[in-house]
Amino acid sequence: MKNKVSKKLGLALVASTLLAGNISANNEYDTLTKYMSTNNLDMNKVMDRKTWIPHAAVLVENIKDYTILDIREGDIAPKNGIEDFEDGHIAGAIHTSFKNILKTAKKINSRDNILVVSHDGQAAAAGAVALRLSGYPTTKVLKFGMSGWNNKFDVWSEHQTDQSIGHKNWTKNDASKPKKYSNPSLNTGASTGKDILATRVDNFLNKGFKTILAKDLLANANSHYIVNQGSKKAYGKFGRVDGAKQFKWPTISPKKGHGSLNNYPADRSIVQYCWTGHAAISVSSWMNILGYQAQGMSYGVNDMFISQMKKKKFTKPANLSYVTGK
């Protein structure tokens, strides 16, 4: 009899412990989002459209005012056996990596006018989110990256296609309304919103941001929860990936015309896509830090129906000067 009672008490204790763990994990998400909402770290603040992504032609006149963090790695553009940073970079740029971008920012002790540079602006968008959430609220992204700075480094042009036109997974039908889902569970072990956020940002930088190419999304549309990050008015005439929801990027606090985080499932692969990929990758990175399995589609719809676009597209590199070496 005593053994049976002991077993029941043991099972109850285990169940209680698991329940407490789940409650704690859910409370972490609530604590984090409350902290972010009250500290100007909601998505509409992190991605302030007036400041976050200037073009090379706009920056060049006062480029010396910026602390430039170049996070390019490897030999990608041009592929010639020389590390890309050594092959050419903006004068004064500091070479670091996506993983170490926050450590580098802390080391140089500069909180204003940081400009993040990557090959095409996609990785820079993700890196800038990590910095903006970590006390560097004015961090900017070089739009189109080094591809937009000088033709020598162009990786963008090869991603301007019409592959969505006529594709079996492309439609002009209206998107269905999104459902409501449960929030993600976080379990960092931290107790304050500030510490939870710092832990999540560190985890994000160590694991790396996620992206998907248009060809892979079109081929496997049913494998993801897809959001065309914009309004029907903006995208309607072009169409969208079949099955994709359609609403503007989400916010923690309700914002008219925008999606809500509870419009996203926490247990599915999420893909955001936009015009150029910069905004979608910014949003998906922010969502990753909140606990979602989100990724942005690189190069946006530039890699889907470029011939139909009159604006919001990559045109020509500015062909500005650069220096070589380490």
C-alpha positions as CSV (number, residue, x, y, z in Angstrom):
1,M,0.0,0.0,0.0
2,K,2.8,2.4,0.9
3,N,4.5,1.6,-2.4
4,K,1.4,2.5,-4.3
5,V,1.0,5.8,-2.4
6,S,4.7,6.6,-3.0
7,K,4.3,5.9,-6.7
8,K,1.3,8.2,-6.9
9,L,3.0,10.9,-5.0
10,G,6.1,10.5,-7.3
11,L,4.0,10.8,-10.4
12,A,2.1,13.8,-9.0
13,L,5.5,15.4,-8.2
14,V,6.8,14.8,-11.8
15,A,3.5,16.1,-13.3
16,S,3.7,19.2,-11.0
17,T,7.3,19.8,-12.0
18,L,6.5,19.5,-15.7
19,L,3.6,21.8,-15.3
20,A,5.7,24.3,-13.4
21,G,8.3,24.2,-16.2
22,N,5.6,24.8,-18.9
23,I,4.2,27.7,-16.9
24,S,7.7,29.2,-16.4
25,A,8.4,28.8,-20.1
26,N,5.2,30.5,-21.1
27,N,5.8,33.2,-18.5
28,E,9.2,33.9,-20.1
29,Y,7.5,34.7,-23.4
30,D,5.0,37.0,-21.7
31,T,7.8,38.7,-19.7
32,L,9.9,39.1,-22.9
33,T,7.1,40.6,-25.0
34,K,6.0,43.0,-22.3
35,Y,9.6,44.2,-21.9
36,M,10.1,44.7,-25.6
37,S,6.8,46.5,-26.0
38,T,7.5,49.0,-23.2
39,N,11.1,49.6,-24.3
40,N,10.5,50.5,-28.0
41,L,11.6,47.1,-29.3
42,D,8.3,46.2,-31.1
43,M,8.8,45.5,-34.7
44,N,7.6,48.9,-35.9
45,K,10.3,50.5,-33.8
46,V,13.1,48.0,-34.7
47,M,12.4,48.4,-38.4
48,D,11.8,52.1,-38.6
49,R,11.3,52.6,-42.3
50,K,12.6,56.1,-42.3
51,T,16.1,55.2,-41.0
52,W,16.9,51.6,-41.1
53,I,18.0,50.8,-44.7
54,P,19.6,53.6,-46.8
55,H,20.9,53.1,-50.3
56,A,24.6,53.4,-51.2
57,A,24.0,56.5,-53.3
58,V,22.4,58.2,-50.2
59,L,25.2,57.1,-47.8
60,V,28.2,58.0,-49.8
61,E,28.1,61.7,-49.1
62,N,28.5,61.2,-45.3
63,I,29.9,57.6,-45.2
64,K,32.7,58.8,-42.9
65,D,30.2,59.5,-40.2
66,Y,29.4,55.8,-39.9
67,T,31.0,53.0,-38.0
68,I,30.9,50.3,-40.7
69,L,30.7,46.6,-39.7
70,D,31.3,44.4,-42.7
71,I,30.1,40.8,-41.9
72,R,31.0,39.2,-45.2
73,E,32.8,35.9,-45.0
74,G,34.3,33.6,-47.6
75,D,35.1,34.0,-51.2
76,I,31.7,34.6,-52.9
77,A,31.8,37.7,-55.0
78,P,33.9,37.8,-57.0
79,K,34.9,34.1,-56.6
80,N,38.7,34.3,-57.2
81,G,40.4,32.7,-54.2
82,I,40.5,35.9,-52.2
83,E,38.4,36.6,-49.1
84,D,35.7,39.0,-50.1
85,F,36.6,41.6,-47.5
86,E,40.3,41.6,-48.6
87,D,39.1,41.8,-52.2
88,G,37.4,45.1,-51.5
89,H,35.5,46.9,-48.8
90,I,34.3,50.4,-48.0
91,A,37.2,52.5,-46.6
92,G,37.3,52.4,-42.8
93,A,35.1,49.3,-42.5
94,I,35.7,46.9,-39.6
95,H,35.7,43.2,-40.6
96,T,33.7,40.9,-38.3
97,S,31.1,38.1,-38.7
98,F,27.4,37.7,-38.2
99,K,28.1,35.6,-35.1
100,N,30.5,38.2,-33.6
101,I,28.7,41.4,-34.6
102,L,27.4,42.2,-31.1
103,K,30.8,41.5,-29.5
104,T,32.5,43.8,-32.1
105,A,30.0,46.6,-31.5
106,K,30.6,46.4,-27.7
107,K,34.4,46.4,-28.3
108,I,34.4,49.5,-30.4
109,N,32.0,51.2,-27.9
110,S,30.0,53.0,-30.6
111,R,26.2,53.1,-30.2
112,D,25.4,55.6,-32.9
113,N,25.6,55.4,-36.7
114,I,26.5,51.8,-37.1
115,L,26.1,50.6,-40.6
116,V,26.0,46.8,-41.2
117,V,27.3,45.6,-44.6
118,S,27.0,42.2,-46.2
119,H,27.1,40.7,-49.7
120,D,23.5,41.6,-50.6
121,G,21.9,43.2,-47.5
122,Q,20.2,40.0,-46.4
123,A,22.6,39.0,-43.6
124,A,23.0,42.6,-42.7
125,A,19.3,42.9,-42.1
126,A,19.4,40.0,-39.6
127,G,22.5,41.4,-37.9
128,A,21.0,44.8,-37.6
129,V,18.0,43.4,-35.8
130,A,20.3,41.8,-33.2
131,L,22.0,45.1,-32.6
132,R,18.9,47.2,-32.5
133,L,17.5,44.8,-29.8
134,S,20.8,45.1,-27.8
135,G,21.2,48.8,-27.2
136,Y,22.1,50.0,-30.7
137,P,18.8,51.5,-31.9
138,T,20.1,53.5,-34.8
139,T,21.9,50.7,-36.5
140,K,21.4,50.8,-40.3
141,V,21.6,48.3,-43.2
142,L,23.4,49.0,-46.4
143,K,20.5,48.3,-48.9
144,F,21.6,45.6,-51.4
145,G,24.9,45.3,-49.5
146,M,28.1,45.5,-51.5
147,S,26.2,44.4,-54.5
148,G,24.7,47.9,-54.6
149,W,28.0,49.6,-53.8
150,N,30.1,48.4,-56.7
151,N,29.5,46.1,-59.7
152,K,32.6,44.0,-58.7
153,F,30.6,42.5,-55.8
154,D,27.2,42.0,-57.4
155,V,25.4,38.9,-56.4
156,W,22.0,40.4,-56.8
157,S,21.5,40.4,-60.6
158,E,21.4,36.6,-60.8
159,H,18.4,36.6,-58.5
160,Q,16.2,38.7,-60.7
161,T,13.8,36.2,-62.3
162,D,10.2,35.6,-63.4
163,Q,10.1,32.1,-62.0
164,S,6.7,32.5,-60.3
165,I,4.9,33.4,-63.5
166,G,2.9,30.4,-64.6
167,H,4.2,28.3,-61.7
168,K,1.7,25.7,-60.3
169,N,2.1,27.1,-56.8
170,W,1.3,30.7,-57.8
171,T,-2.1,32.2,-57.6
172,K,-4.1,35.5,-57.8
173,N,-6.9,34.2,-55.6
174,D,-7.6,36.1,-52.3
175,A,-5.7,34.9,-49.3
176,S,-7.7,33.2,-46.5
177,K,-7.9,35.0,-43.1
178,P,-5.3,33.8,-40.6
179,K,-6.3,31.8,-37.6
180,K,-5.1,32.4,-34.0
181,Y,-2.4,30.3,-32.5
182,S,-0.7,29.7,-29.1
183,N,2.5,31.6,-28.2
184,P,5.9,30.0,-28.3
185,S,7.4,28.6,-25.1
186,L,10.8,30.0,-24.0
187,N,13.0,28.4,-21.4
188,T,16.2,30.5,-21.0
189,G,16.2,30.3,-17.3
190,A,16.4,34.1,-17.0
191,S,13.8,35.9,-15.0
192,T,13.8,39.5,-16.4
193,G,12.8,40.7,-19.8
194,K,16.2,42.3,-20.3
195,D,18.0,39.1,-19.5
196,I,15.7,36.8,-21.5
197,L,16.2,39.1,-24.5
198,A,20.0,39.1,-24.2
199,T,20.0,35.3,-24.0
200,R,17.7,34.9,-27.0
201,V,19.8,37.4,-29.1
202,D,23.0,35.5,-28.1
203,N,21.4,32.2,-29.1
204,F,20.2,33.7,-32.4
205,L,23.7,35.0,-33.3
206,N,25.3,31.7,-32.5
207,K,22.8,29.6,-34.4
208,G,22.6,32.0,-37.4
209,F,19.6,33.4,-39.2
210,K,17.5,31.4,-41.6
211,T,16.5,32.1,-45.2
212,I,15.0,30.3,-48.1
213,L,15.2,30.9,-51.9
214,A,12.2,31.5,-54.1
215,K,12.7,28.4,-56.1
216,D,12.7,26.2,-53.0
217,L,9.6,28.0,-51.5
218,L,7.7,27.6,-54.7
219,A,8.6,23.9,-55.0
220,N,7.6,23.2,-51.3
221,A,4.9,25.7,-50.6
222,N,2.9,23.2,-48.5
223,S,5.8,22.6,-46.1
224,H,5.6,26.2,-44.7
225,Y,3.3,28.7,-43.1
226,I,3.8,31.5,-45.6
227,V,3.1,35.2,-45.2
228,N,3.2,37.7,-48.1
229,Q,4.4,40.6,-46.0
230,G,2.3,43.4,-47.4
231,S,-1.2,44.5,-48.3
232,K,-3.5,43.1,-51.0
233,K,-3.4,46.6,-52.5
234,A,0.3,46.5,-53.0
235,Y,0.7,42.9,-54.1
236,G,-2.7,41.9,-55.4
237,K,-2.1,42.5,-59.1
238,F,1.1,40.3,-59.0
239,G,-0.3,37.4,-57.1
240,R,1.2,35.4,-54.3
241,V,2.5,31.9,-53.4
242,D,-0.5,29.6,-53.2
243,G,-1.6,29.2,-49.6
244,A,0.2,32.3,-48.3
245,K,-1.5,34.6,-45.9
246,Q,-1.4,38.3,-46.6
247,F,-0.9,41.0,-44.0
248,K,1.8,43.5,-43.0
249,W,4.5,42.6,-40.6
250,P,3.4,41.6,-37.1
251,T,3.7,43.6,-33.9
252,I,3.4,42.8,-30.2
253,S,1.0,45.7,-29.5
254,P,-2.0,45.9,-31.9
255,K,-1.3,48.2,-34.9
256,K,-4.0,48.9,-37.5
257,G,-3.4,47.1,-40.8
258,H,-0.7,44.8,-39.4
259,G,-0.7,41.1,-38.4
260,S,-0.5,39.9,-34.8
261,L,2.0,37.5,-33.5
262,N,-0.9,35.1,-32.6
263,N,-1.6,34.8,-36.3
264,Y,1.5,32.6,-36.5
265,P,1.9,29.0,-35.4
266,A,4.7,28.4,-33.0
267,D,5.2,24.8,-34.1
268,R,5.6,25.3,-37.9
269,S,8.2,26.6,-40.3
270,I,7.3,30.1,-41.1
271,V,8.4,32.0,-44.2
272,Q,8.0,35.8,-44.6
273,Y,8.5,37.4,-48.0
274,C,8.5,41.0,-49.3
275,W,9.8,43.0,-52.2
276,T,13.6,42.6,-51.7
277,G,14.0,40.3,-48.7
278,H,15.5,42.9,-46.4
279,A,12.2,43.6,-44.5
280,A,11.2,39.9,-44.4
281,I,14.5,38.8,-43.1
282,S,14.4,41.6,-40.5
283,V,10.9,40.4,-39.3
284,S,11.8,36.7,-39.4
285,S,14.9,37.4,-37.3
286,W,12.9,39.4,-34.8
287,M,10.4,36.5,-34.6
288,N,13.2,33.9,-34.2
289,I,14.4,35.8,-31.1
290,L,10.8,35.6,-29.8
291,G,10.8,31.8,-30.3
292,Y,9.2,31.3,-33.7
293,Q,10.6,29.0,-36.4
294,A,10.8,31.9,-38.9
295,Q,12.8,32.6,-42.0
296,G,12.8,35.2,-44.7
297,M,12.8,34.6,-48.5
298,S,16.1,36.0,-49.8
299,Y,15.8,38.7,-52.6
300,G,12.0,38.9,-52.2
301,V,9.8,39.0,-55.2
302,N,12.7,40.4,-57.2
303,D,13.4,36.7,-57.6
304,M,9.8,35.9,-58.7
305,F,8.3,38.4,-61.1
306,I,11.0,41.0,-61.8
307,S,9.8,41.9,-65.3
308,Q,6.5,43.1,-63.8
309,M,8.0,45.4,-61.3
310,K,8.5,49.1,-61.9
311,K,9.9,49.9,-58.4
312,K,11.1,48.2,-55.2
313,K,13.8,46.4,-57.2
314,F,17.5,46.1,-57.6
315,T,18.6,48.2,-60.5
316,K,22.3,48.9,-61.0
317,P,25.3,49.0,-58.5
318,A,26.4,52.6,-57.7
319,N,30.0,51.7,-58.6
320,L,31.5,53.6,-55.7
321,S,35.1,53.4,-54.6
322,Y,36.5,50.7,-52.3
323,V,39.8,49.7,-50.8
324,T,41.5,46.3,-50.6
325,G,43.4,44.3,-48.0
326,K,42.7,43.5,-44.4
